[in-house]
Amino acid sequence: MMGAGAIKQFQKRWQQSKYVEGMLYAVGFGGFVYLLTQNIFFGIVGFLVSAGIAVFVLKPWGISSENAVGYIDAHLPQAGFSSGLLLSPANELSDLSKLQQYRVASQLEPILSQLKPPHNLLKATLAMFGLIFLGLAGSFILTKFGNPSGGDSSNTEQISFAPKDSLTNTAEIPELIRTNITIQYPGYTKKGTSNTSDPNIKAVEGSRIIWKLEFDGHVQEVEMDLMGERIGFTKNQESYRLTKTLTASGFYSFTFKDVDGNDYVSDLYSLEMITDEPPMVQIEGLDNYTYFEFDDDKRLMLNTNISDDFGIDDAYIIATVSKGSGESVKFREETVRFDRAIPKGNKRIQLQQPLDLDALKMDPGDELYFYVEALDQKTPSANIARSETYFAVIRDTIADAFAVEGNLGVDLMPDYFRSQRQLIIDTEKLIADRPHISEKDFKFRSNELGFDQKQLRLKYGQFMGDETEMQAAAGQVSNVAGEVDNEEDHGHEDNEDDLLDEYSHKHDSDNEHNLVAEGDNHEHDNENEVDDSLHDYVHNHSDPEASTLFEKSLKAKLRDALDIMWDAELHLRLYEPEKSLPYQYDALKIIQDIKNSSRIYVHRIGFDPPPIKEENRLSGDIGDITNFDKKEAFEYQMPFTSTRETIARLERLILGEKRFDDRDSALFIDAGNELAPKAISEPLKYLKVLQGLRDLEKVANRNKENFKAVQKNLLEVLPDVEDNPMKKAEYRDDINLLYLKELGAYE
């Protein structure tokens, strides 16, 4: 029946999906085995075994017609749970069953082909790709870190020899039958011994490399040509052995001589040295400059990360304390060990260490320079690396410093540069005493501090060249009254005693501390009076434009300090010392910066003159004194001389003007040695040229085509010659000059 055929077709498709699912698992496992072993036979065996296991587990043949009918009834409502009637013969069914069979067949025929049988093809596909990926990863790990054992690895023609010249006797040519290269890494790298037959070697600096070559036939001697250095092999029973410590990158080749004296040369191979890098030291979360006040907790927390490619041996902190200033500065260096023991051999460690400035016996004004130094385990001498240098300073606002301005031996700095701190101390004391004193006493002391702040500001203003605000003192009151009564008696008024002199507190006088004699405190109107001895050396500060004692930046800072003092005085006058205190601190900070910036340091250079014979001193005899005259001749030598000569020699070989001989061979070797250092840094550019020069050592490669190819490659890599200054000949005539003139006129 037509309906029974559709069900059979669905059953067949279900079985095929199971077979495909099993094949996907088998392909994944077979690829996994092949990638790990790099052997196609093992891969095929793995595929067949896994395919048999997968098919046995899935059992596609176990899917019967009853399974197909049950799946169709469960997923197609059109079947009406009667799709099983399609498999029954019509003569065995009743009329009602035949009618239902026809109805189900007509409804299932168009949709049954679209019904997909149950399968796990997506899961099997993911498993296949997962196994292949694991095989690739395993192959990479084995290739990268594997250590194949055994020293009898057969030669895979990685080292091949060719005759250097035409053979005189070809009865027996020695053949390289076995090559074993052993790389013994330094012990601190914790890498085992590696054996390979690949002559292109890549190893860590200081590795011990052992070449072992075995020949089928009699060989007189075997040598290695390492960039012009000839190193002979030592015969050990039936093999030839050479041991060398890797100290630099380069290129090398092998040569051997048979019993008849014929020379054979190999290709050019690379010898790459991996440099042991110094440790990486980083300090995190710390500013380069850290400042502490005297009453701060002077501690620094060092969070240090150290890493190395092969292992860390030791780490410590180098701290240098600087005391004093100028010529009296002293330095003390200390080594601070970490509290935590350094685990030797770890490639990455994190260390934390508090650095206490008090424990380093630092005082205000001292500076600390420190960095972290780390050593790796390289032998015989370790690599040393250090972090950036960090600075820590304890501020010093008390120390006095003498500064010389204008290169004069006179101290023009006023005493008031050190009085702002006393104002701060008095203000803080007033704030602390406020709860214990009366309101009247508090306001009086606050007003007095405001008056002292005003005096300090006015003194700074005079130093800047500002006009003074103190025009009339208390002793001049009587003078003003006398002028009203008697305008003519001026002399009497000048000599009149001040009645309030004994009772006044002269804060506003120009000569508060009697810094100048009273007789010299008036203006000199007489031009014949004796001039001030310092008049020619100091600036007139009464003129703001002439006040040039400070450079502009320092004057701007001092002007900022004066503005801040206005605010400090204002709050003191308003009986608000708490608000005045921040302004006083700001003013003190600016004043301290001005004082420090005005220091002058002179660097002393010692000079010890040669001793003079007293009998010849002041004699005027210059007979034995001659002028020093030195002449030195330099011979300019063009770089890459052998390479340039090789290009010319190849041109003659190409034209057939000469035949290849031993001198050509020696010249080509010298040219290769000249280019070898360049090939180490740029192998892609120079390696082809070096290999071409090496191939010319083989008699089979000495033909016109190879000569041209090598010459072309040499011309491509040959650097340009630097131009030498010289006079060049110029040819001019009137026509050319007129032409150039017309071109310039119309541009």
C-alpha positions in Angstrom: 0.0 0.0 0.0 1.0 3.6 -0.6 0.7 4.5 3.1 2.8 1.6 4.2 5.6 2.7 1.9 5.6 6.2 3.5 6.0 4.7 6.9 8.9 2.4 5.7 10.6 5.5 4.2 10.3 7.4 7.5 11.7 4.4 9.4 14.7 4.3 6.9 15.4 8.0 7.4 15.3 7.5 11.2 17.9 4.7 10.9 20.1 6.8 8.6 20.2 9.7 11.1 21.4 7.3 13.8 24.2 6.1 11.5 25.3 9.7 10.7 25.3 10.5 14.4 27.6 7.5 15.1 29.9 8.6 12.2 30.2 12.1 13.6 31.4 10.7 17.0 33.8 8.4 15.1 35.3 11.2 13.0 35.9 13.4 16.1 37.6 10.6 18.0 39.7 9.5 15.0 40.8 13.1 14.4 41.7 13.5 18.1 43.9 10.4 18.0 45.6 11.5 14.7 46.4 15.0 16.0 47.9 13.6 19.2 50.0 10.9 17.6 50.6 12.6 14.2 50.2 9.1 12.7 47.5 8.4 10.1 47.4 4.6 11.0 46.5 5.3 14.6 43.9 7.8 13.4 42.2 5.3 11.1 42.2 2.6 13.9 40.7 5.1 16.3 38.0 6.0 13.7 37.1 2.4 13.1 37.0 1.4 16.8 34.9 4.5 17.8 32.5 4.0 14.8 31.9 0.4 15.9 31.3 1.5 19.5 29.0 4.3 18.5 26.9 2.2 16.2 26.6 -0.5 18.8 25.4 2.0 21.4 22.9 3.8 19.1 21.7 0.5 17.4 20.1 2.0 14.3 18.8 -1.5 13.3 16.7 -1.5 16.4 14.3 1.1 15.0 11.3 -1.0 13.9 8.0 -0.2 12.1 6.2 -0.1 15.4 8.6 2.6 16.6 7.9 4.6 13.5 4.1 4.2 13.9 4.3 5.2 17.6 6.3 8.4 16.8 3.9 9.3 13.9 0.9 8.9 16.1 2.4 11.0 18.9 3.5 13.9 16.6 0.9 14.1 13.8 -2.7 14.7 14.9 -3.8 13.8 11.3 -2.9 10.2 12.0 -5.7 9.9 14.7 -3.6 7.2 16.4 -4.5 4.9 13.4 -1.3 5.0 11.3 -0.8 1.4 12.2 -3.7 0.4 9.9 -1.5 1.4 7.0 0.7 -1.6 7.7 -2.2 -4.1 7.8 -3.4 -5.9 4.6 -6.8 -4.7 3.3 -8.3 -8.2 3.2 -7.8 -8.5 7.0 -9.7 -5.3 7.8 -13.3 -4.6 8.3 -15.2 -2.1 6.2 -15.0 0.5 8.9 -11.3 -0.1 9.3 -10.8 0.1 5.5 -12.5 3.5 5.5 -10.3 4.7 8.4 -7.2 3.3 6.6 -8.1 5.3 3.5 -8.8 8.4 5.4 -5.5 8.2 7.3 -3.5 7.5 4.2 -5.0 10.5 2.3 -4.1 12.8 5.2 -0.6 11.5 6.0 0.6 11.3 2.4 1.4 15.1 1.9 2.9 15.7 5.4 4.7 12.5 6.4 7.7 13.3 4.1 8.1 16.6 6.0 8.2 15.0 9.5 11.8 14.8 10.8 12.8 11.7 12.7 14.3 12.2 16.2 18.1 12.6 16.3 21.0 14.2 18.1 23.0 15.4 15.1 23.7 18.8 16.7 25.1 17.2 19.8 27.2 14.8 17.8 28.6 17.7 15.6 29.6 19.7 18.7 31.3 16.6 20.1 33.2 16.1 16.9 34.5 19.6 16.8 35.3 19.5 20.5 37.4 16.4 20.1 39.2 17.9 17.2 39.9 21.1 19.1 41.2 19.0 22.0 43.5 17.2 19.6 44.9 20.4 18.3 45.5 21.8 21.8 47.2 18.5 22.9 49.4 18.5 19.8 50.4 22.1 20.5 51.3 21.3 24.1 53.3 18.2 23.1 55.1 20.2 20.5 55.8 23.1 22.7 56.6 21.4 26.0 57.2 17.8 25.1 60.5 16.2 25.8 60.9 13.2 23.4 63.5 10.9 24.8 66.0 8.8 23.1 69.2 9.8 21.3 68.8 7.4 18.3 66.5 9.6 16.3 67.0 8.8 12.6 68.1 11.5 10.2 65.3 13.1 8.4 67.5 15.0 5.9 67.4 18.1 8.0 71.2 18.3 7.6 72.4 17.6 4.1 75.9 17.8 2.7 77.1 18.5 -0.8 80.6 18.4 -2.4 82.4 21.7 -2.2 84.5 21.0 -5.3 84.5 18.4 -8.1 85.2 15.0 -6.7 88.5 13.3 -7.5 87.4 9.8 -6.4 83.7 9.0 -6.1 84.1 5.4 -5.1 82.9 6.0 -1.5 81.1 9.1 -0.4 80.5 9.4 3.4 76.9 9.8 4.3 75.4 11.3 7.5 73.2 8.6 8.9 72.3 10.0 12.4 72.0 13.4 14.0 71.3 14.1 17.6 71.4 17.6 19.2 71.1 17.8 22.9 70.1 21.0 24.6 70.9 21.2 28.3 69.1 24.3 29.7 70.6 26.1 32.8 69.5 24.6 36.1 67.7 27.7 37.3 65.3 27.6 34.4 63.9 24.2 35.7 63.6 22.9 32.1 64.8 19.4 31.4 67.2 18.3 28.7 65.8 18.3 25.1 66.9 16.1 22.3 66.2 17.0 18.6 67.5 16.4 15.2 66.5 19.9 13.9 69.7 21.9 13.4 67.8 25.2 13.7 68.2 25.7 17.5 66.4 28.1 19.8 67.5 27.9 23.4 68.0 30.1 26.6 71.2 32.0 27.1 73.8 29.9 28.8 72.4 26.6 27.6 74.9 23.8 26.8 74.4 22.4 23.3 75.9 19.1 22.2 76.0 18.1 18.5 76.5 14.4 17.8 77.0 13.3 14.1 77.4 9.8 12.9 78.6 9.0 9.3 78.5 5.9 7.2 82.0 5.9 5.8 85.4 7.1 6.7 85.7 10.8 7.6 89.0 12.6 8.3 87.6 15.6 10.2 84.3 17.5 10.9 84.1 21.2 11.6 81.5 23.8 12.4 81.7 27.2 10.8 80.1 29.7 13.2 80.1 33.1 11.5 83.8 32.7 10.5 84.9 30.8 13.6 86.1 27.2 12.8 85.3 24.8 15.6 86.5 21.2 15.2 84.5 18.1 16.3 86.0 15.4 18.6 85.7 11.8 17.5 84.1 9.6 20.1 84.0 5.9 19.0 81.8 6.0 15.8 80.4 9.5 16.2 81.7 13.1 16.1 80.9 15.3 19.1 80.9 19.0 19.7 79.9 20.9 22.9 79.3 24.6 23.1 77.7 27.0 25.5 75.2 29.4 23.9 76.3 33.0 24.4 75.0 34.8 21.3 72.7 34.3 18.3 74.2 33.5 14.9 74.3 31.2 11.9 76.4 28.1 11.5 77.1 25.3 9.0 79.0 22.0 9.0 81.9 20.8 6.8 83.7 17.5 6.7 86.5 16.0 4.7 86.7 12.4 3.5 89.7 10.2 3.3 90.6 11.5 -0.2 90.6 15.1 0.9 87.3 16.1 -0.7 85.4 18.8 1.2 81.6 18.7 1.8 79.5 21.6 3.1 76.0 21.7 4.6 73.3 24.4 4.4 73.2 27.4 6.7 71.3 26.9 10.0 70.2 29.3 12.7 71.3 29.5 16.3 68.9 31.7 18.2 69.6 32.7 21.8 66.7 33.6 24.1 67.8 36.3 26.5 66.9 35.9 30.2 65.0 39.1 30.8 65.4 41.0 34.1 62.5 41.0 36.6 59.6 43.4 36.3 59.1 45.5 39.5 56.1 47.7 40.0 54.9 49.6 43.0 51.1 50.2 42.9 48.9 52.7 44.7 51.7 55.1 45.7 52.3 58.7 44.5 55.8 59.6 43.4 56.0 62.4 45.9 54.5 62.1 49.4 54.6 64.9 51.9 54.1 64.6 55.7 53.5 67.2 58.3 55.3 66.9 61.6 52.3 65.5 63.5 51.2 63.1 60.8 51.5 59.3 60.9 54.6 59.0 58.8 54.0 55.6 57.3 54.0 54.4 53.7 52.5 51.1 52.5 54.4 49.6 49.6 52.4 47.2 47.4 55.0 45.6 45.1 54.4 43.2 42.2 57.5 41.4 40.9 57.5 39.0 38.0 60.3 37.1 36.1 60.4 34.7 33.2 62.3 32.0 35.0 62.1 32.8 38.7 62.8 35.4 41.4 65.7 35.0 43.7 65.6 38.0 46.1 64.0 41.4 46.5 64.6 44.3 49.0 64.0 48.0 49.4 66.8 50.6 49.0 66.1 53.7 51.1 68.3 56.8 51.1 67.8 59.5 53.7 68.9 63.0 52.9 69.6 65.4 55.9 70.6 69.0 55.8 70.9 71.3 52.8 73.4 72.9 50.5 77.0 72.0 51.2 76.2 70.4 54.5 73.8 67.8 53.1 74.4 64.2 54.2 73.1 61.0 52.8 72.5 57.7 54.5 71.6 54.6 52.6 69.8 51.6 54.2 68.6 48.2 52.9 65.1 47.4 54.2 64.1 43.8 54.0 60.6 42.7 53.5 58.8 41.2 56.5 57.7 38.3 54.4 60.3 35.7 53.2 60.9 35.8 49.5 60.0 32.4 48.0 62.9 31.6 45.6 62.0 30.4 42.2 58.4 31.9 42.0 57.7 33.6 38.7 55.3 36.1 40.2 55.0 37.4 43.8 53.2 40.2 45.5 54.8 41.9 48.5 53.5 44.4 51.0 55.7 46.3 53.4 55.1 49.3 55.6 57.8 51.9 55.5 58.1 53.9 58.8 59.9 57.2 58.4 60.3 57.5 62.2 62.0 54.2 62.2 64.5 55.6 59.7 65.3 58.4 62.2 64.0 61.1 59.9 63.5 64.7 61.2 61.5 67.6 59.8 63.1 68.8 56.6 64.6 65.4 55.8 63.9 63.7 52.5 63.6 60.0 51.6 64.4 58.4 48.3 63.5 54.7 48.0 62.9 52.0 45.4 62.5 48.2 45.3 65.3 46.1 43.8 64.8 42.5 42.6 67.2 39.8 41.4 66.4 36.7 39.3 68.2 33.3 39.5 70.4 33.7 36.4 73.9 32.3 36.8 76.7 33.1 37.1 75.5 36.8 37.5 71.9 37.6 38.2 69.8 40.1 36.4 69.0 43.1 38.6 66.0 45.3 38.1 64.5 48.2 40.1 61.3 50.1 40.3 60.8 53.8 39.9 62.2 56.0 42.6 59.7 57.4 45.0 60.1 60.4 47.3 58.8 61.2 50.8 59.4 64.5 52.6 58.7 65.7 56.1 57.8 69.4 55.8 59.9 71.8 57.9 58.2 75.1 58.7 60.4 76.0 61.6 64.0 76.0 60.2 65.5 79.3 59.3 67.6 79.8 56.2 69.9 82.7 55.3 69.5 83.8 51.7 71.8 86.2 49.8 69.9 88.3 47.3 71.4 90.1 44.3 74.8 88.5 44.9 75.4 90.9 47.8 76.8 90.1 51.2 73.9 91.8 53.0 70.9 90.1 54.5 67.9 92.1 53.2 65.3 89.6 54.3 63.2 91.1 57.2 62.6 89.4 60.5 58.9 89.2 59.9 59.3 86.3 57.6 59.3 84.1 60.7 56.5 85.8 62.7 53.4 84.3 60.9 54.0 81.0 62.7 53.9 82.8 66.1 50.6 84.4 65.1 49.2 80.9 64.4 50.5 79.6 67.7 48.9 82.5 69.6 45.6 82.1 67.7 45.4 78.4 68.5 46.1 79.2 72.1 43.3 81.7 72.2 40.9 79.2 70.7 41.9 76.7 73.4 41.6 79.3 76.2 38.2 80.7 75.1 36.1 78.5 77.5 38.2 79.6 80.5 38.4 83.4 79.9 35.9 86.2 79.9 34.2 87.5 76.8 35.9 90.9 77.3 39.4 89.3 77.6 38.7 87.0 74.6 37.7 90.0 72.4 40.7 92.0 73.6 43.2 89.2 72.7 41.5 88.6 69.4 41.7 92.3 68.5 45.3 92.4 69.6 46.1 89.5 67.3 44.3 91.2 64.4 46.4 94.3 65.1 49.6 92.2 65.0 48.4 90.6 61.8 47.9 94.1 60.4 51.4 95.1 61.4 52.8 92.0 59.7 50.9 92.7 56.5 52.0 96.3 56.5 55.7 95.3 56.9 55.3 92.9 54.0 53.7 95.8 52.0 56.7 98.0 52.7 59.0 95.2 51.5 56.9 95.0 48.3 57.2 98.8 47.9 53.6 99.6 48.8 52.9 103.0 50.5 52.6 102.8 54.3 49.4 103.4 56.0 51.0 104.8 59.2 51.2 108.5 58.5 50.7 110.1 62.0 51.8 108.8 65.3 50.3 109.6 68.7 53.0 112.1 69.5 52.0 114.4 66.7 48.6 115.3 68.2 50.0 118.1 70.2 51.8 119.4 67.2 48.6 119.7 65.3 47.0 121.5 68.2 49.9 123.9 68.4 49.6 124.8 64.7 46.0 125.9 65.4 47.1 128.2 68.2 50.3 129.6 66.7 51.0 129.0 63.1 54.3 130.8 63.2 56.1 129.0 66.0 57.2 125.9 64.1 60.5 125.3 65.9 58.8 125.1 69.3 56.3 122.6 68.1 59.0 120.3 66.7 60.7 120.2 70.1 57.5 119.9 72.1 57.3 116.7 74.2 54.6 114.1 73.5 52.3 114.0 76.5 50.9 110.6 75.6 54.3 109.0 74.9 54.4 107.2 78.3 50.9 105.9 77.9 50.6 104.9 74.3 51.4 101.4 72.8 53.4 102.3 69.7 52.2 99.6 67.3 51.7 102.1 64.4 55.1 103.8 64.5 57.5 103.4 61.6 60.3 102.5 64.0 58.5 100.1 66.3 61.5 98.1 67.4 64.0 101.0 67.2 65.6 99.4 64.2 66.8 102.9 63.1 68.2 105.7 65.3 65.6 108.4 66.1 67.9 111.1 64.7 68.0 109.3 61.3 64.3 108.7 61.0 63.5 112.0 59.1 63.9 112.7 55.5 67.1 114.3 54.2 66.3 117.4 52.3 69.8 118.7 52.2 71.6 117.5 49.0 75.0 117.9 50.6 74.3 115.4 53.4 76.2 112.2 53.5 74.8 109.5 51.1 73.7 106.1 52.3 76.5 103.7 51.9 74.2 101.0 50.5 72.3 103.4 48.3 74.1 102.1 45.1 73.5 98.5 46.0 69.9 98.2 47.2 66.6 99.1 45.5 64.3 101.9 46.5 61.3 100.1 48.0 59.3 103.2 48.4 58.7 103.1 44.7 56.6 100.1 43.7 57.9 100.1 40.1 61.5 100.0 41.4 60.9 97.2 43.9 62.6 94.4 41.9 64.1 92.4 44.7 61.9 89.4 43.7 61.3 88.1 40.3 57.7 88.4 39.0 56.5 85.0 40.1 57.8 85.5 43.7 56.2 89.0 43.9 52.9 87.5 42.7 53.2 84.9 45.5 53.9 87.6 48.1 50.9 89.6 46.8 48.7 86.5 47.3 50.0 86.2 50.9 49.1 89.9 51.6 45.6 89.3 50.2 45.2 86.3 52.5 46.4 88.3 55.5 43.6 90.7 54.9 41.0 87.9 55.4 43.0 86.6 58.4 42.9 90.1 60.0 39.2 90.5 59.2 38.1 87.4 61.1 40.3 88.3 64.1 38.8 91.8 64.2 35.3 90.1 64.1 36.3 87.9 67.1 36.3 84.8 64.9 39.8 83.2 65.3 38.5 79.8 64.1 37.8 81.2 60.7 41.0 83.2 60.6 43.2 80.2 61.3 43.0 78.6 57.8 43.9 81.9 56.2 46.9 82.1 58.5 48.1 78.6 57.5 47.8 79.5 53.8 49.8 82.7 54.3 52.5 80.7 56.2 52.7 78.2 53.4 53.2 80.8 50.7 55.8 82.6 52.8 57.7 79.4 53.3 57.7 78.7 49.6 59.1 82.2 48.9 61.8 81.6 51.5 62.8 78.2 50.0 62.8 79.5 46.4 65.3 82.3 47.3 68.1 79.9 48.3 71.2 80.0 46.3 73.5 77.0 46.1 77.1 77.2 44.8 78.7 74.1 43.4 82.4 73.9 44.4 84.9 72.5 42.0 88.2 71.5 43.4 91.4 72.2 41.5 94.9 71.1 42.6 97.6 73.0 40.6 100.8 71.1 39.8 103.7 71.7 42.1 106.2 74.5 41.0 109.9 74.3 41.7 110.9 77.3 43.8 114.2 77.8 42.0 112.4 78.3 38.7 109.5 80.4 40.1 109.4 83.9 38.7 112.5 83.4 36.7 110.9 84.0 33.3 112.7 81.1 31.6 110.4 79.6 29.0 113.0 77.8 27.0 111.8 74.3 27.8 108.1 75.2 27.2 106.8 74.0 23.8 103.4 74.1 22.3 101.4 70.8 22.2 100.8 69.6 18.7 99.0 66.4 17.9 98.5 64.9 14.5 96.5 61.8 13.7 95.7 60.4 10.3 92.5 58.6 9.7 92.1 56.3 6.8 88.5 56.1 5.5 87.4 52.5 5.0 84.1 51.9 3.2 81.7 49.6 5.1 80.9 46.1 3.7 84.1 46.0 1.7 84.0 42.3 1.1 80.3 42.4 0.1 81.0 45.1 -2.5 84.0 43.2 -3.8 81.8 40.1 -4.0 79.4 41.9 -6.2 82.2 42.8 -8.6 83.6 39.3 -8.5 80.2 37.8 -9.3 79.9 40.1 -12.3 83.1 38.7 -13.7 81.9 35.1 -13.1 78.6 36.0 -14.9 80.5 37.3 -17.9 82.7 34.3 -18.0 85.9 36.3 -17.5 87.2 34.0 -14.8 86.6 30.6 -13.1 85.6 30.0 -9.6 88.6 29.3 -7.4 89.7 29.2 -3.7 90.0 33.0 -3.5 86.4 33.4 -4.5 85.3 30.9 -1.8 87.2 32.9 0.9 85.8 36.2 -0.4 82.2 34.9 -0.3 82.8 33.6 3.2 84.0 37.0 4.3 81.0 38.7 2.7 78.7 36.3 4.6 80.4 37.1 7.9 79.9 40.8 7.2 76.2 40.3 6.7 75.6 37.8 9.5 75.3 40.4 12.3 72.6 42.1 10.2 70.8 38.8 9.7 70.5 38.3 13.4 68.4 41.4 13.8 66.6 41.2 10.4 66.6 37.5 9.4 63.8 37.8 6.8 65.9 40.3 4.8 69.3 38.8 5.0 68.9 35.0 5.5 68.2 34.4 1.8 71.4 36.2 0.9 73.5 34.2 3.4 72.0 31.0 2.1 72.8 31.9 -1.5 76.4 32.7 -0.6 76.6 29.3 1.2 75.1 27.5 -1.8 78.0 28.8 -4.0 80.3 26.7 -1.9 78.8 23.7 -3.4 80.1 22.8 -6.9 76.6 21.9 -8.1 75.3 25.4 -7.6 78.1 27.3 -9.4 76.2 28.3 -12.5 75.3 31.6 -14.2 71.7 31.7 -12.9 72.8 31.3 -9.3 75.5 33.9 -9.7 72.9 36.4 -11.0 70.4 35.6 -8.2 73.1 36.1 -5.4 74.3 39.3 -7.0 70.8 40.7 -7.2 70.1 39.8 -3.5 73.4 41.4 -2.5 72.5 44.6 -4.3 69.1 44.7 -2.6 70.5 44.5 0.9 73.7 46.5 0.5 73.2 49.8 2.4 73.9 53.2 0.8 77.2 54.9 1.2 77.2 58.0 3.3 78.0 61.1 1.2 81.4 62.7 1.8 81.7 66.5 1.7 83.3 67.5 -1.5 83.2 70.3 -4.1 81.1 69.4 -7.1 81.8 70.8 -10.5 79.0 73.0 -12.0 78.7 73.8 -15.6 77.1 77.2 -16.5 76.6 79.2 -19.5 74.7 82.3 -20.4 71.8 80.6 -22.1 71.1 78.4 -19.0 71.4 81.4 -16.6 69.0 83.4 -18.8 66.5 80.5 -18.8 66.6 80.1 -15.1 66.1 83.9 -14.7 63.1 83.9 -16.9 61.6 80.9 -15.0 62.0 82.8 -11.7 60.4 85.9 -13.1 57.2 84.1 -14.2 56.7 81.8 -11.1 
